[in-house]
Amino acid sequence: MGAAVDRCLQWCRDPRTPRTVITANAAILCMMRRDAELRQACRDGDLVVADGMSVVWTSRLAGRPFPERVAGVDMMARLLEGASAHGLRVYFLGARREVVEELVRRCARDFPHLVVAGFRDGYFGREAHADVIEDIRRAAPHMLFVGMPTPFKEIWCERHREALDVPVIMGVGGSFDVLAGYVRRAPPMLQALGLEWGWRLLMEPRKMWKRYLVTNAQYLWLAAGEILKRRAGLARPAH
């Protein structure tokens, strides 16, 4: 987490170059297999973090361990804190109007030196894309947080990264709802045990049942094959 946040803050200090941050979880990895544009957008990410304990456990069992889980919502909170410390500008795009407005109010309270350069809800059609991009570009933020679902956020951010011209472009899914107080996070112990998905399923069963029950089963099957393949490769003697 610390290294990821430090890298993003350094990008904000470097000459202005647009870069994307990808938060990879089990659902995204499964979707990448059947969506070529999403797969390419994720592979083109400048920083990819493991947003999910299942991904971290898979990496360890495959013999290529990631340092730790870096949850998108936690990383966003750390970046807001860092942006406040350095007087950086941020832009929020996504969620419902009342959610993003509450997020802006809480940022003013919790991060007094943070500059909210602009915000907009996530309910707009294709015909408005050019206006949204131009509004963000004019605001000239150092960080753009896109609180919209996969695969839209990854593909949209990659497709328009040059036009947006933002040093840190990060898709954060439902993080706006959490940081604005509309959705409760799982208790820390459940997060550590990798059971945050169960908490979210309990909180929002109609919205989450397919993603977690169907996708998790698919991920377990695919991950098992990947683990066996990689471990077999590691066990093979070098010539």
JOUR-V753496 format. One record per backbone hydrogen bond with DSSP energy under -0.5 kcal/mol. CO is the residue of the C=O (numbers start at 1). NH is the residue of the N-H. E is the energy in kcal/mol with one decimal. If there is no record, write none. Layout:
# JOUR-V753496
CO NH E
CO NH E
This chain:
# JOUR-V753496
1 5 -2.7
2 6 -2.5
3 7 -2.1
4 8 -1.9
5 9 -2.4
6 10 -2.1
7 11 -2.1
8 12 -1.6
9 13 -1.0
10 13 -0.6
10 14 -1.8
19 169 -2.6
20 46 -1.4
20 47 -1.4
21 171 -1.0
22 24 -0.8
22 49 -2.7
23 25 -0.6
24 51 -1.9
25 29 -2.3
26 30 -2.0
27 31 -2.4
28 32 -2.2
29 33 -0.6
30 33 -0.9
30 34 -0.5
31 34 -1.1
31 35 -1.1
34 36 -0.5
35 39 -2.5
36 40 -2.2
37 41 -2.3
38 42 -2.4
39 43 -2.2
40 44 -1.9
42 45 -1.2
47 22 -3.1
49 24 -2.7
49 51 -1.1
50 52 -1.2
50 70 -2.6
52 56 -1.6
53 57 -3.0
54 58 -2.1
55 59 -2.2
56 60 -1.9
57 61 -2.6
58 62 -2.0
59 64 -2.4
60 63 -1.3
71 75 -2.6
72 76 -2.5
73 77 -1.9
74 78 -2.2
75 79 -2.5
76 80 -2.4
77 81 -2.0
78 82 -2.4
79 83 -2.9
80 84 -2.2
81 85 -1.9
82 86 -1.3
83 88 -3.0
84 87 -0.8
88 115 -2.3
89 142 -2.5
89 143 -1.7
90 117 -2.3
90 118 -1.0
91 93 -0.5
91 145 -2.6
92 120 -2.1
93 147 -2.7
95 122 -2.8
96 100 -2.4
97 101 -2.1
98 102 -1.7
99 103 -2.3
100 104 -2.0
101 105 -2.0
102 106 -2.5
103 107 -2.1
104 108 -2.0
105 109 -1.5
106 110 -3.1
107 111 -2.8
111 114 -2.0
114 116 -0.7
115 90 -2.7
115 117 -1.1
118 92 -1.8
120 94 -2.6
122 124 -1.1
125 128 -1.7
126 129 -1.4
128 132 -2.4
129 133 -2.6
130 134 -2.3
131 135 -2.4
132 136 -2.2
133 137 -2.6
134 138 -2.6
135 139 -1.7
136 140 -1.2
136 141 -0.6
142 168 -1.6
143 91 -1.9
144 146 -0.5
144 170 -2.9
145 93 -2.7
145 147 -0.7
146 148 -1.4
146 172 -2.5
146 173 -0.8
147 95 -1.2
148 173 -0.6
149 153 -2.4
151 155 -2.3
152 156 -3.1
153 157 -2.2
154 158 -2.0
155 159 -2.8
156 160 -1.9
158 161 -0.7
160 164 -2.6
161 165 -2.0
166 19 -1.0
168 144 -3.0
168 170 -0.6
169 21 -2.5
170 146 -2.6
172 175 -2.0
173 176 -0.5
174 178 -1.3
175 179 -2.9
176 180 -2.0
177 182 -2.6
177 183 -1.5
178 181 -1.3
187 190 -0.7
187 191 -1.9
188 192 -2.5
189 193 -1.7
190 195 -3.1
191 194 -1.3
195 199 -1.4
196 200 -2.4
197 201 -2.3
198 202 -2.0
199 203 -2.4
200 204 -2.7
204 208 -2.4
205 209 -1.9
208 212 -2.6
209 213 -2.4
209 214 -0.7
210 214 -1.1
210 215 -1.5
212 216 -1.0
213 217 -1.2
214 218 -2.0
215 219 -2.9
216 220 -2.5
217 221 -1.7
218 222 -2.3
219 223 -3.4
220 224 -2.1
221 225 -1.6
222 226 -2.1
223 227 -2.8
224 228 -2.3
225 229 -2.2
226 230 -2.5
227 231 -2.7
228 232 -2.0
229 233 -1.7
230 234 -2.2
231 235 -1.9
232 236 -1.1
